[in-house]
């Protein structure tokens, strides 16, 4: 089956609008999730995402309270979220707004104020504590910024 990118974008948009969600948990990983009981729809959704250069996570299989099996496909990461925002014509304004918020949160977290980091380091605050203050689960990103910008 040969699809145009426009058709693939419409297919993905329809599934996200109709069967999907943009998850913004207080703790944990942000994601765009599509769920459906039909494995063929899920497979086609993943193929359409791939055609658009959007990486999907592994398919998760679960059951409804009545025992019916359904499948969940997540999309993670800033780069993939930005591709979705750029390529997918959402109908749901609420989902579009949540996606914009997720991307905005990445921008705020990924570009912390280097002067604030310098000041915190001069006061002896640990990299782990600085990372926590900026909302990171791990201190590795802060370590990299400190090395790259000589903030020791």
Secondary structure, DSSP 8 states (H G I E B T S, - for coil): ----HHHHHHHHHHHHHHHEEEE--SSS--EEEEEES-HHHHHHHHHHHHHTT-----EEEEE-TT--EEEEEEE-SHHHHHHHHHH---S-HHHHHHHHHHHHHHHHHHT--HHHHHHHHHTT--HHHHHHHTT-SSSHHHHHHHHHHT--
